[in-house]
Amino acid sequence: MNRTHILETANEYVTKDRASTHGDAEDSFSKLAAIWSARLGVSIRADQVAIMMLDLKTVRAWDNPKHQDNWIDMAGYAACGGEVASKD
């Protein structure tokens, strides 16, 4: 696993057909932000959802740093979060 592989795989995941399986990332982050806001009683933005998902993947990578999926997903969440934040 090298940085090129991580970034290329993350790029493939966030730019190809995942929307057909999981829905649009921006819509999903917005929906999740609304749910977390209601549950926690604080306002959560869609870009903050990406940061919190990065936190989840960080914990997983901390415990299992050799598992490629964590690193790939972190790159993907960072890219999606940056895009969502630029639209706010």
PDB file of N, CA, C and O in Angstrom:
ATOM      1  N   MET A   1       0.852  -1.176   0.000  1.00  0.00           N
ATOM      2  CA  MET A   1       0.000   0.000   0.000  1.00  0.00           C
ATOM      3  C   MET A   1       0.894   1.235   0.000  1.00  0.00           C
ATOM      4  O   MET A   1       1.793   1.365   0.831  1.00  0.00           O
ATOM      5  N   ASN A   2       0.638   2.130  -0.934  1.00  0.00           N
ATOM      6  CA  ASN A   2       1.371   3.392  -0.952  1.00  0.00           C
ATOM      7  C   ASN A   2       0.376   4.536  -1.124  1.00  0.00           C
ATOM      8  O   ASN A   2      -0.804   4.300  -1.385  1.00  0.00           O
ATOM      9  N   ARG A   3       0.844   5.760  -0.980  1.00  0.00           N
ATOM     10  CA  ARG A   3      -0.071   6.917  -1.011  1.00  0.00           C
ATOM     11  C   ARG A   3      -0.821   7.036  -2.323  1.00  0.00           C
ATOM     12  O   ARG A   3      -1.977   7.456  -2.342  1.00  0.00           O
ATOM     13  N   THR A   4      -0.174   6.669  -3.421  1.00  0.00           N
ATOM     14  CA  THR A   4      -0.854   6.731  -4.712  1.00  0.00           C
ATOM     15  C   THR A   4      -2.032   5.771  -4.743  1.00  0.00           C
ATOM     16  O   THR A   4      -3.124   6.126  -5.185  1.00  0.00           O
ATOM     17  N   HIS A   5      -1.800   4.548  -4.270  1.00  0.00           N
ATOM     18  CA  HIS A   5      -2.874   3.551  -4.228  1.00  0.00           C
ATOM     19  C   HIS A   5      -4.011   4.028  -3.332  1.00  0.00           C
ATOM     20  O   HIS A   5      -5.179   3.913  -3.703  1.00  0.00           O
ATOM     21  N   ILE A   6      -3.685   4.559  -2.165  1.00  0.00           N
ATOM     22  CA  ILE A   6      -4.714   5.042  -1.236  1.00  0.00           C
ATOM     23  C   ILE A   6      -5.553   6.136  -1.897  1.00  0.00           C
ATOM     24  O   ILE A   6      -6.783   6.074  -1.888  1.00  0.00           O
ATOM     25  N   LEU A   7      -4.882   7.137  -2.471  1.00  0.00           N
ATOM     26  CA  LEU A   7      -5.603   8.255  -3.071  1.00  0.00           C
ATOM     27  C   LEU A   7      -6.381   7.839  -4.322  1.00  0.00           C
ATOM     28  O   LEU A   7      -7.508   8.292  -4.522  1.00  0.00           O
ATOM     29  N   GLU A   8      -5.801   6.991  -5.155  1.00  0.00           N
ATOM     30  CA  GLU A   8      -6.508   6.538  -6.349  1.00  0.00           C
ATOM     31  C   GLU A   8      -7.740   5.714  -5.985  1.00  0.00           C
ATOM     32  O   GLU A   8      -8.792   5.858  -6.608  1.00  0.00           O
ATOM     33  N   THR A   9      -7.610   4.854  -4.981  1.00  0.00           N
ATOM     34  CA  THR A   9      -8.742   4.040  -4.551  1.00  0.00           C
ATOM     35  C   THR A   9      -9.824   4.912  -3.925  1.00  0.00           C
ATOM     36  O   THR A   9     -11.008   4.736  -4.209  1.00  0.00           O
ATOM     37  N   ALA A  10      -9.418   5.854  -3.074  1.00  0.00           N
ATOM     38  CA  ALA A  10     -10.391   6.775  -2.483  1.00  0.00           C
ATOM     39  C   ALA A  10     -11.090   7.571  -3.572  1.00  0.00           C
ATOM     40  O   ALA A  10     -12.303   7.773  -3.514  1.00  0.00           O
ATOM     41  N   ASN A  11     -10.333   8.024  -4.565  1.00  0.00           N
ATOM     42  CA  ASN A  11     -10.920   8.767  -5.683  1.00  0.00           C
ATOM     43  C   ASN A  11     -11.957   7.920  -6.413  1.00  0.00           C
ATOM     44  O   ASN A  11     -13.042   8.398  -6.744  1.00  0.00           O
ATOM     45  N   GLU A  12     -11.618   6.675  -6.657  1.00  0.00           N
ATOM     46  CA  GLU A  12     -12.558   5.773  -7.326  1.00  0.00           C
ATOM     47  C   GLU A  12     -13.827   5.619  -6.485  1.00  0.00           C
ATOM     48  O   GLU A  12     -14.934   5.662  -7.020  1.00  0.00           O
ATOM     49  N   TYR A  13     -13.670   5.445  -5.192  1.00  0.00           N
ATOM     50  CA  TYR A  13     -14.821   5.251  -4.310  1.00  0.00           C
ATOM     51  C   TYR A  13     -15.740   6.466  -4.281  1.00  0.00           C
ATOM     52  O   TYR A  13     -16.961   6.311  -4.288  1.00  0.00           O
ATOM     53  N   VAL A  14     -15.180   7.661  -4.248  1.00  0.00           N
ATOM     54  CA  VAL A  14     -16.020   8.854  -4.072  1.00  0.00           C
ATOM     55  C   VAL A  14     -16.487   9.470  -5.390  1.00  0.00           C
ATOM     56  O   VAL A  14     -17.327  10.370  -5.378  1.00  0.00           O
ATOM     57  N   THR A  15     -15.963   9.009  -6.518  1.00  0.00           N
ATOM     58  CA  THR A  15     -16.364   9.614  -7.790  1.00  0.00           C
ATOM     59  C   THR A  15     -17.108   8.658  -8.714  1.00  0.00           C
ATOM     60  O   THR A  15     -17.618   9.085  -9.750  1.00  0.00           O
ATOM     61  N   LYS A  16     -17.181   7.404  -8.373  1.00  0.00           N
ATOM     62  CA  LYS A  16     -17.836   6.448  -9.279  1.00  0.00           C
ATOM     63  C   LYS A  16     -19.245   6.126  -8.807  1.00  0.00           C
ATOM     64  O   LYS A  16     -19.989   7.040  -8.453  1.00  0.00           O
ATOM     65  N   ASP A  17     -19.623   4.896  -8.790  1.00  0.00           N
ATOM     66  CA  ASP A  17     -21.009   4.487  -8.611  1.00  0.00           C
ATOM     67  C   ASP A  17     -21.472   4.338  -7.157  1.00  0.00           C
ATOM     68  O   ASP A  17     -22.547   3.788  -6.917  1.00  0.00           O
ATOM     69  N   ARG A  18     -20.699   4.808  -6.194  1.00  0.00           N
ATOM     70  CA  ARG A  18     -21.139   4.668  -4.805  1.00  0.00           C
ATOM     71  C   ARG A  18     -22.419   5.440  -4.538  1.00  0.00           C
ATOM     72  O   ARG A  18     -23.191   5.068  -3.654  1.00  0.00           O
ATOM     73  N   ALA A  19     -22.653   6.502  -5.283  1.00  0.00           N
ATOM     74  CA  ALA A  19     -23.891   7.266  -5.107  1.00  0.00           C
ATOM     75  C   ALA A  19     -25.104   6.395  -5.423  1.00  0.00           C
ATOM     76  O   ALA A  19     -26.145   6.522  -4.778  1.00  0.00           O
ATOM     77  N   SER A  20     -24.975   5.520  -6.404  1.00  0.00           N
ATOM     78  CA  SER A  20     -26.102   4.645  -6.733  1.00  0.00           C
ATOM     79  C   SER A  20     -26.376   3.641  -5.619  1.00  0.00           C
ATOM     80  O   SER A  20     -27.512   3.198  -5.445  1.00  0.00           O
ATOM     81  N   THR A  21     -25.347   3.284  -4.868  1.00  0.00           N
ATOM     82  CA  THR A  21     -25.495   2.352  -3.762  1.00  0.00           C
ATOM     83  C   THR A  21     -25.840   3.055  -2.462  1.00  0.00           C
ATOM     84  O   THR A  21     -26.720   2.610  -1.726  1.00  0.00           O
ATOM     85  N   HIS A  22     -25.141   4.165  -2.174  1.00  0.00           N
ATOM     86  CA  HIS A  22     -25.247   4.824  -0.874  1.00  0.00           C
ATOM     87  C   HIS A  22     -25.933   6.178  -0.924  1.00  0.00           C
ATOM     88  O   HIS A  22     -26.185   6.774   0.123  1.00  0.00           O
ATOM     89  N   GLY A  23     -26.238   6.673  -2.099  1.00  0.00           N
ATOM     90  CA  GLY A  23     -26.811   8.006  -2.229  1.00  0.00           C
ATOM     91  C   GLY A  23     -25.719   9.054  -2.326  1.00  0.00           C
ATOM     92  O   GLY A  23     -24.542   8.773  -2.101  1.00  0.00           O
ATOM     93  N   ASP A  24     -26.130  10.266  -2.665  1.00  0.00           N
ATOM     94  CA  ASP A  24     -25.201  11.385  -2.791  1.00  0.00           C
ATOM     95  C   ASP A  24     -24.568  11.693  -1.438  1.00  0.00           C
ATOM     96  O   ASP A  24     -25.269  11.776  -0.430  1.00  0.00           O
ATOM     97  N   ALA A  25     -23.243  11.863  -1.410  1.00  0.00           N
ATOM     98  CA  ALA A  25     -22.536  12.098  -0.147  1.00  0.00           C
ATOM     99  C   ALA A  25     -23.047  13.352   0.552  1.00  0.00           C
ATOM    100  O   ALA A  25     -23.247  13.348   1.766  1.00  0.00           O
ATOM    101  N   GLU A  26     -23.258  14.415  -0.200  1.00  0.00           N
ATOM    102  CA  GLU A  26     -23.733  15.663   0.413  1.00  0.00           C
ATOM    103  C   GLU A  26     -25.101  15.463   1.070  1.00  0.00           C
ATOM    104  O   GLU A  26     -25.334  15.941   2.180  1.00  0.00           O
ATOM    105  N   ASP A  27     -25.998  14.759   0.388  1.00  0.00           N
ATOM    106  CA  ASP A  27     -27.317  14.484   0.961  1.00  0.00           C
ATOM    107  C   ASP A  27     -27.204  13.604   2.202  1.00  0.00           C
ATOM    108  O   ASP A  27     -27.859  13.854   3.214  1.00  0.00           O
ATOM    109  N   SER A  28     -26.372  12.578   2.115  1.00  0.00           N
ATOM    110  CA  SER A  28     -26.189  11.681   3.259  1.00  0.00           C
ATOM    111  C   SER A  28     -25.599  12.419   4.457  1.00  0.00           C
ATOM    112  O   SER A  28     -26.047  12.230   5.588  1.00  0.00           O
ATOM    113  N   PHE A  29     -24.595  13.261   4.209  1.00  0.00           N
ATOM    114  CA  PHE A  29     -23.988  14.019   5.304  1.00  0.00           C
ATOM    115  C   PHE A  29     -25.001  14.982   5.916  1.00  0.00           C
ATOM    116  O   PHE A  29     -25.027  15.157   7.135  1.00  0.00           O
ATOM    117  N   SER A  30     -25.829  15.603   5.092  1.00  0.00           N
ATOM    118  CA  SER A  30     -26.843  16.526   5.598  1.00  0.00           C
ATOM    119  C   SER A  30     -27.883  15.795   6.442  1.00  0.00           C
ATOM    120  O   SER A  30     -28.281  16.284   7.500  1.00  0.00           O
ATOM    121  N   LYS A  31     -28.319  14.636   5.982  1.00  0.00           N
ATOM    122  CA  LYS A  31     -29.288  13.840   6.740  1.00  0.00           C
ATOM    123  C   LYS A  31     -28.685  13.375   8.060  1.00  0.00           C
ATOM    124  O   LYS A  31     -29.333  13.442   9.105  1.00  0.00           O
ATOM    125  N   LEU A  32     -27.453  12.907   8.007  1.00  0.00           N
ATOM    126  CA  LEU A  32     -26.791  12.461   9.222  1.00  0.00           C
ATOM    127  C   LEU A  32     -26.576  13.623  10.191  1.00  0.00           C
ATOM    128  O   LEU A  32     -26.705  13.454  11.403  1.00  0.00           O
ATOM    129  N   ALA A  33     -26.248  14.799   9.658  1.00  0.00           N
ATOM    130  CA  ALA A  33     -26.092  15.992  10.497  1.00  0.00           C
ATOM    131  C   ALA A  33     -27.399  16.307  11.224  1.00  0.00           C
ATOM    132  O   ALA A  33     -27.384  16.650  12.406  1.00  0.00           O
ATOM    133  N   ALA A  34     -28.513  16.194  10.531  1.00  0.00           N
ATOM    134  CA  ALA A  34     -29.819  16.460  11.153  1.00  0.00           C
ATOM    135  C   ALA A  34     -30.119  15.449  12.255  1.00  0.00           C
ATOM    136  O   ALA A  34     -30.608  15.817  13.323  1.00  0.00           O
ATOM    137  N   ILE A  35     -29.828  14.185  11.998  1.00  0.00           N
ATOM    138  CA  ILE A  35     -30.073  13.146  13.007  1.00  0.00           C
ATOM    139  C   ILE A  35     -29.177  13.359  14.223  1.00  0.00           C
ATOM    140  O   ILE A  35     -29.656  13.332  15.356  1.00  0.00           O
ATOM    141  N   TRP A  36     -27.878  13.571  13.997  1.00  0.00           N
ATOM    142  CA  TRP A  36     -26.963  13.776  15.116  1.00  0.00           C
ATOM    143  C   TRP A  36     -27.312  15.046  15.886  1.00  0.00           C
ATOM    144  O   TRP A  36     -27.213  15.076  17.112  1.00  0.00           O
ATOM    145  N   SER A  37     -27.716  16.080  15.179  1.00  0.00           N
ATOM    146  CA  SER A  37     -28.112  17.325  15.846  1.00  0.00           C
ATOM    147  C   SER A  37     -29.280  17.077  16.788  1.00  0.00           C
ATOM    148  O   SER A  37     -29.281  17.554  17.923  1.00  0.00           O
ATOM    149  N   ALA A  38     -30.272  16.331  16.317  1.00  0.00           N
ATOM    150  CA  ALA A  38     -31.437  16.025  17.151  1.00  0.00           C
ATOM    151  C   ALA A  38     -31.058  15.152  18.340  1.00  0.00           C
ATOM    152  O   ALA A  38     -31.508  15.400  19.460  1.00  0.00           O
ATOM    153  N   ARG A  39     -30.252  14.154  18.111  1.00  0.00           N
ATOM    154  CA  ARG A  39     -29.858  13.244  19.197  1.00  0.00           C
ATOM    155  C   ARG A  39     -28.994  13.925  20.251  1.00  0.00           C
ATOM    156  O   ARG A  39     -29.144  13.672  21.446  1.00  0.00           O
ATOM    157  N   LEU A  40     -28.096  14.783  19.802  1.00  0.00           N
ATOM    158  CA  LEU A  40     -27.132  15.404  20.714  1.00  0.00           C
ATOM    159  C   LEU A  40     -27.600  16.739  21.268  1.00  0.00           C
ATOM    160  O   LEU A  40     -27.059  17.228  22.259  1.00  0.00           O
ATOM    161  N   GLY A  41     -28.596  17.323  20.637  1.00  0.00           N
ATOM    162  CA  GLY A  41     -29.086  18.617  21.081  1.00  0.00           C
ATOM    163  C   GLY A  41     -28.143  19.770  20.758  1.00  0.00           C
ATOM    164  O   GLY A  41     -28.192  20.816  21.404  1.00  0.00           O
ATOM    165  N   VAL A  42     -27.298  19.581  19.772  1.00  0.00           N
ATOM    166  CA  VAL A  42     -26.398  20.627  19.289  1.00  0.00           C
ATOM    167  C   VAL A  42     -26.481  20.641  17.766  1.00  0.00           C
ATOM    168  O   VAL A  42     -26.875  19.651  17.149  1.00  0.00           O
ATOM    169  N   SER A  43     -26.116  21.741  17.179  1.00  0.00           N
ATOM    170  CA  SER A  43     -26.167  21.852  15.733  1.00  0.00           C
ATOM    171  C   SER A  43     -24.908  21.251  15.109  1.00  0.00           C
ATOM    172  O   SER A  43     -23.790  21.660  15.423  1.00  0.00           O
ATOM    173  N   ILE A  44     -25.104  20.284  14.230  1.00  0.00           N
ATOM    174  CA  ILE A  44     -24.010  19.639  13.506  1.00  0.00           C
ATOM    175  C   ILE A  44     -24.192  19.969  12.027  1.00  0.00           C
ATOM    176  O   ILE A  44     -25.286  19.815  11.484  1.00  0.00           O
ATOM    177  N   ARG A  45     -23.127  20.420  11.383  1.00  0.00           N
ATOM    178  CA  ARG A  45     -23.165  20.704   9.948  1.00  0.00           C
ATOM    179  C   ARG A  45     -22.720  19.473   9.155  1.00  0.00           C
ATOM    180  O   ARG A  45     -22.083  18.566   9.692  1.00  0.00           O
ATOM    181  N   ALA A  46     -23.065  19.463   7.886  1.00  0.00           N
ATOM    182  CA  ALA A  46     -22.695  18.343   7.017  1.00  0.00           C
ATOM    183  C   ALA A  46     -21.186  18.158   6.941  1.00  0.00           C
ATOM    184  O   ALA A  46     -20.708  17.024   6.932  1.00  0.00           O
ATOM    185  N   ASP A  47     -20.420  19.258   6.887  1.00  0.00           N
ATOM    186  CA  ASP A  47     -18.960  19.113   6.821  1.00  0.00           C
ATOM    187  C   ASP A  47     -18.403  18.537   8.124  1.00  0.00           C
ATOM    188  O   ASP A  47     -17.379  17.854   8.120  1.00  0.00           O
ATOM    189  N   GLN A  48     -19.082  18.816   9.235  1.00  0.00           N
ATOM    190  CA  GLN A  48     -18.642  18.253  10.509  1.00  0.00           C
ATOM    191  C   GLN A  48     -18.905  16.752  10.580  1.00  0.00           C
ATOM    192  O   GLN A  48     -18.199  16.029  11.282  1.00  0.00           O
ATOM    193  N   VAL A  49     -19.916  16.286   9.855  1.00  0.00           N
ATOM    194  CA  VAL A  49     -20.157  14.844   9.765  1.00  0.00           C
ATOM    195  C   VAL A  49     -18.928  14.160   9.176  1.00  0.00           C
ATOM    196  O   VAL A  49     -18.500  13.116   9.670  1.00  0.00           O
ATOM    197  N   ALA A  50     -18.362  14.741   8.128  1.00  0.00           N
ATOM    198  CA  ALA A  50     -17.160  14.158   7.515  1.00  0.00           C
ATOM    199  C   ALA A  50     -16.026  14.087   8.533  1.00  0.00           C
ATOM    200  O   ALA A  50     -15.301  13.094   8.583  1.00  0.00           O
ATOM    201  N   ILE A  51     -15.870  15.125   9.337  1.00  0.00           N
ATOM    202  CA  ILE A  51     -14.817  15.139  10.356  1.00  0.00           C
ATOM    203  C   ILE A  51     -15.060  14.036  11.379  1.00  0.00           C
ATOM    204  O   ILE A  51     -14.127  13.349  11.794  1.00  0.00           O
ATOM    205  N   MET A  52     -16.306  13.872  11.778  1.00  0.00           N
ATOM    206  CA  MET A  52     -16.619  12.838  12.769  1.00  0.00           C
ATOM    207  C   MET A  52     -16.442  11.437  12.191  1.00  0.00           C
ATOM    208  O   MET A  52     -16.053  10.514  12.907  1.00  0.00           O
ATOM    209  N   MET A  53     -16.727  11.274  10.900  1.00  0.00           N
ATOM    210  CA  MET A  53     -16.471   9.985  10.269  1.00  0.00           C
ATOM    211  C   MET A  53     -14.967   9.726  10.181  1.00  0.00           C
ATOM    212  O   MET A  53     -14.519   8.586  10.303  1.00  0.00           O
ATOM    213  N   LEU A  54     -14.199  10.783   9.970  1.00  0.00           N
ATOM    214  CA  LEU A  54     -12.736  10.659  10.017  1.00  0.00           C
ATOM    215  C   LEU A  54     -12.295  10.195  11.407  1.00  0.00           C
ATOM    216  O   LEU A  54     -11.381   9.380  11.535  1.00  0.00           O
ATOM    217  N   ASP A  55     -12.953  10.720  12.447  1.00  0.00           N
ATOM    218  CA  ASP A  55     -12.627  10.289  13.805  1.00  0.00           C
ATOM    219  C   ASP A  55     -12.862   8.795  13.978  1.00  0.00           C
ATOM    220  O   ASP A  55     -12.049   8.099  14.586  1.00  0.00           O
ATOM    221  N   LEU A  56     -13.967   8.308  13.445  1.00  0.00           N
ATOM    222  CA  LEU A  56     -14.262   6.870  13.521  1.00  0.00           C
ATOM    223  C   LEU A  56     -13.157   6.072  12.837  1.00  0.00           C
ATOM    224  O   LEU A  56     -12.653   5.098  13.396  1.00  0.00           O
ATOM    225  N   LYS A  57     -12.787   6.482  11.638  1.00  0.00           N
ATOM    226  CA  LYS A  57     -11.751   5.764  10.903  1.00  0.00           C
ATOM    227  C   LYS A  57     -10.386   5.903  11.571  1.00  0.00           C
ATOM    228  O   LYS A  57      -9.554   5.000  11.485  1.00  0.00           O
ATOM    229  N   THR A  58     -10.158   7.043  12.241  1.00  0.00           N
ATOM    230  CA  THR A  58      -8.903   7.234  12.975  1.00  0.00           C
ATOM    231  C   THR A  58      -8.794   6.216  14.101  1.00  0.00           C
ATOM    232  O   THR A  58      -7.742   5.607  14.295  1.00  0.00           O
ATOM    233  N   VAL A  59      -9.874   6.033  14.838  1.00  0.00           N
ATOM    234  CA  VAL A  59      -9.869   5.054  15.932  1.00  0.00           C
ATOM    235  C   VAL A  59      -9.627   3.650  15.382  1.00  0.00           C
ATOM    236  O   VAL A  59      -8.860   2.874  15.952  1.00  0.00           O
ATOM    237  N   ARG A  60     -10.276   3.342  14.290  1.00  0.00           N
ATOM    238  CA  ARG A  60     -10.087   2.014  13.697  1.00  0.00           C
ATOM    239  C   ARG A  60      -8.649   1.830  13.200  1.00  0.00           C
ATOM    240  O   ARG A  60      -8.058   0.765  13.377  1.00  0.00           O
ATOM    241  N   ALA A  61      -8.097   2.868  12.582  1.00  0.00           N
ATOM    242  CA  ALA A  61      -6.714   2.784  12.091  1.00  0.00           C
ATOM    243  C   ALA A  61      -5.731   2.696  13.246  1.00  0.00           C
ATOM    244  O   ALA A  61      -4.704   2.026  13.139  1.00  0.00           O
ATOM    245  N   TRP A  62      -6.038   3.364  14.346  1.00  0.00           N
ATOM    246  CA  TRP A  62      -5.169   3.312  15.529  1.00  0.00           C
ATOM    247  C   TRP A  62      -5.046   1.873  16.022  1.00  0.00           C
ATOM    248  O   TRP A  62      -3.963   1.408  16.377  1.00  0.00           O
ATOM    249  N   ASP A  63      -6.189   1.180  16.032  1.00  0.00           N
ATOM    250  CA  ASP A  63      -6.199  -0.199  16.519  1.00  0.00           C
ATOM    251  C   ASP A  63      -5.708  -1.203  15.480  1.00  0.00           C
ATOM    252  O   ASP A  63      -5.212  -2.274  15.831  1.00  0.00           O
ATOM    253  N   ASN A  64      -5.847  -0.859  14.211  1.00  0.00           N
ATOM    254  CA  ASN A  64      -5.456  -1.791  13.152  1.00  0.00           C
ATOM    255  C   ASN A  64      -4.860  -1.001  11.983  1.00  0.00           C
ATOM    256  O   ASN A  64      -5.491  -0.869  10.935  1.00  0.00           O
ATOM    257  N   PRO A  65      -3.640  -0.476  12.166  1.00  0.00           N
ATOM    258  CA  PRO A  65      -3.056   0.413  11.157  1.00  0.00           C
ATOM    259  C   PRO A  65      -2.747  -0.248   9.813  1.00  0.00           C
ATOM    260  O   PRO A  65      -2.561   0.456   8.820  1.00  0.00           O
ATOM    261  N   LYS A  66      -2.688  -1.554   9.757  1.00  0.00           N
ATOM    262  CA  LYS A  66      -2.373  -2.226   8.498  1.00  0.00           C
ATOM    263  C   LYS A  66      -3.603  -2.472   7.628  1.00  0.00           C
ATOM    264  O   LYS A  66      -3.476  -2.914   6.486  1.00  0.00           O
ATOM    265  N   HIS A  67      -4.785  -2.190   8.157  1.00  0.00           N
ATOM    266  CA  HIS A  67      -6.015  -2.395   7.382  1.00  0.00           C
ATOM    267  C   HIS A  67      -6.213  -1.223   6.427  1.00  0.00           C
ATOM    268  O   HIS A  67      -6.526  -0.113   6.857  1.00  0.00           O
ATOM    269  N   GLN A  68      -6.030  -1.472   5.133  1.00  0.00           N
ATOM    270  CA  GLN A  68      -6.048  -0.431   4.107  1.00  0.00           C
ATOM    271  C   GLN A  68      -7.348   0.360   4.066  1.00  0.00           C
ATOM    272  O   GLN A  68      -7.339   1.567   3.824  1.00  0.00           O
ATOM    273  N   ASP A  69      -8.449  -0.311   4.298  1.00  0.00           N
ATOM    274  CA  ASP A  69      -9.757   0.332   4.183  1.00  0.00           C
ATOM    275  C   ASP A  69      -9.863   1.593   5.038  1.00  0.00           C
ATOM    276  O   ASP A  69     -10.473   2.576   4.615  1.00  0.00           O
ATOM    277  N   ASN A  70      -9.285   1.576   6.219  1.00  0.00           N
ATOM    278  CA  ASN A  70      -9.349   2.750   7.094  1.00  0.00           C
ATOM    279  C   ASN A  70      -8.674   3.952   6.457  1.00  0.00           C
ATOM    280  O   ASN A  70      -9.219   5.055   6.480  1.00  0.00           O
ATOM    281  N   TRP A  71      -7.511   3.752   5.899  1.00  0.00           N
ATOM    282  CA  TRP A  71      -6.759   4.853   5.284  1.00  0.00           C
ATOM    283  C   TRP A  71      -7.462   5.360   4.027  1.00  0.00           C
ATOM    284  O   TRP A  71      -7.529   6.565   3.786  1.00  0.00           O
ATOM    285  N   ILE A  72      -7.976   4.441   3.241  1.00  0.00           N
ATOM    286  CA  ILE A  72      -8.699   4.817   2.026  1.00  0.00           C
ATOM    287  C   ILE A  72      -9.945   5.620   2.387  1.00  0.00           C
ATOM    288  O   ILE A  72     -10.220   6.659   1.787  1.00  0.00           O
ATOM    289  N   ASP A  73     -10.691   5.135   3.366  1.00  0.00           N
ATOM    290  CA  ASP A  73     -11.899   5.839   3.776  1.00  0.00           C
ATOM    291  C   ASP A  73     -11.587   7.213   4.362  1.00  0.00           C
ATOM    292  O   ASP A  73     -12.343   8.159   4.144  1.00  0.00           O
ATOM    293  N   MET A  74     -10.486   7.335   5.101  1.00  0.00           N
ATOM    294  CA  MET A  74     -10.121   8.655   5.637  1.00  0.00           C
ATOM    295  C   MET A  74      -9.877   9.643   4.495  1.00  0.00           C
ATOM    296  O   MET A  74     -10.329  10.786   4.549  1.00  0.00           O
ATOM    297  N   ALA A  75      -9.169   9.200   3.473  1.00  0.00           N
ATOM    298  CA  ALA A  75      -8.920  10.076   2.325  1.00  0.00           C
ATOM    299  C   ALA A  75     -10.232  10.451   1.640  1.00  0.00           C
ATOM    300  O   ALA A  75     -10.423  11.596   1.233  1.00  0.00           O
ATOM    301  N   GLY A  76     -11.119   9.490   1.518  1.00  0.00           N
ATOM    302  CA  GLY A  76     -12.412   9.748   0.900  1.00  0.00           C
ATOM    303  C   GLY A  76     -13.279  10.701   1.710  1.00  0.00           C
ATOM    304  O   GLY A  76     -13.879  11.622   1.156  1.00  0.00           O
ATOM    305  N   TYR A  77     -13.346  10.482   3.017  1.00  0.00           N
ATOM    306  CA  TYR A  77     -14.130  11.390   3.876  1.00  0.00           C
ATOM    307  C   TYR A  77     -13.549  12.803   3.861  1.00  0.00           C
ATOM    308  O   TYR A  77     -14.298  13.781   3.863  1.00  0.00           O
ATOM    309  N   ALA A  78     -12.220  12.916   3.845  1.00  0.00           N
ATOM    310  CA  ALA A  78     -11.600  14.233   3.785  1.00  0.00           C
ATOM    311  C   ALA A  78     -11.976  14.942   2.487  1.00  0.00           C
ATOM    312  O   ALA A  78     -12.294  16.131   2.500  1.00  0.00           O
ATOM    313  N   ALA A  79     -11.940  14.221   1.370  1.00  0.00           N
ATOM    314  CA  ALA A  79     -12.292  14.822   0.086  1.00  0.00           C
ATOM    315  C   ALA A  79     -13.756  15.251   0.066  1.00  0.00           C
ATOM    316  O   ALA A  79     -14.075  16.363  -0.354  1.00  0.00           O
ATOM    317  N   CYS A  80     -14.646  14.367   0.520  1.00  0.00           N
ATOM    318  CA  CYS A  80     -16.068  14.710   0.538  1.00  0.00           C
ATOM    319  C   CYS A  80     -16.348  15.872   1.494  1.00  0.00           C
ATOM    320  O   CYS A  80     -17.133  16.766   1.176  1.00  0.00           O
ATOM    321  N   GLY A  81     -15.705  15.857   2.658  1.00  0.00           N
ATOM    322  CA  GLY A  81     -15.899  16.939   3.619  1.00  0.00           C
ATOM    323  C   GLY A  81     -15.434  18.271   3.077  1.00  0.00           C
ATOM    324  O   GLY A  81     -16.097  19.290   3.273  1.00  0.00           O
ATOM    325  N   GLY A  82     -14.296  18.275   2.395  1.00  0.00           N
ATOM    326  CA  GLY A  82     -13.800  19.503   1.793  1.00  0.00           C
ATOM    327  C   GLY A  82     -14.742  20.030   0.734  1.00  0.00           C
ATOM    328  O   GLY A  82     -14.950  21.239   0.629  1.00  0.00           O
ATOM    329  N   GLU A  83     -15.311  19.137  -0.051  1.00  0.00           N
ATOM    330  CA  GLU A  83     -16.259  19.557  -1.082  1.00  0.00           C
ATOM    331  C   GLU A  83     -17.547  20.111  -0.466  1.00  0.00           C
ATOM    332  O   GLU A  83     -18.049  21.152  -0.890  1.00  0.00           O
ATOM    333  N   VAL A  84     -18.068  19.412   0.527  1.00  0.00           N
ATOM    334  CA  VAL A  84     -19.281  19.875   1.204  1.00  0.00           C
ATOM    335  C   VAL A  84     -19.045  21.241   1.855  1.00  0.00           C
ATOM    336  O   VAL A  84     -19.891  22.130   1.765  1.00  0.00           O
ATOM    337  N   ALA A  85     -17.905  21.399   2.503  1.00  0.00           N
ATOM    338  CA  ALA A  85     -17.588  22.670   3.181  1.00  0.00           C
ATOM    339  C   ALA A  85     -17.480  23.820   2.185  1.00  0.00           C
ATOM    340  O   ALA A  85     -17.845  24.952   2.503  1.00  0.00           O
ATOM    341  N   SER A  86     -16.985  23.540   0.990  1.00  0.00           N
ATOM    342  CA  SER A  86     -16.832  24.608   0.004  1.00  0.00           C
ATOM    343  C   SER A  86     -18.178  25.088  -0.539  1.00  0.00           C
ATOM    344  O   SER A  86     -18.261  26.172  -1.117  1.00  0.00           O
ATOM    345  N   LYS A  87     -19.216  24.299  -0.359  1.00  0.00           N
ATOM    346  CA  LYS A  87     -20.547  24.661  -0.843  1.00  0.00           C
ATOM    347  C   LYS A  87     -21.350  25.428   0.206  1.00  0.00           C
ATOM    348  O   LYS A  87     -22.356  26.057  -0.124  1.00  0.00           O
ATOM    349  N   ASP A  88     -20.921  25.383   1.452  1.00  0.00           N
ATOM    350  CA  ASP A  88     -21.648  26.096   2.524  1.00  0.00           C
ATOM    351  C   ASP A  88     -21.493  27.583   2.409  1.00  0.00           C
ATOM    352  O   ASP A  88     -22.037  28.326   3.226  1.00  0.00           O
TER     353      ASP A  88
END
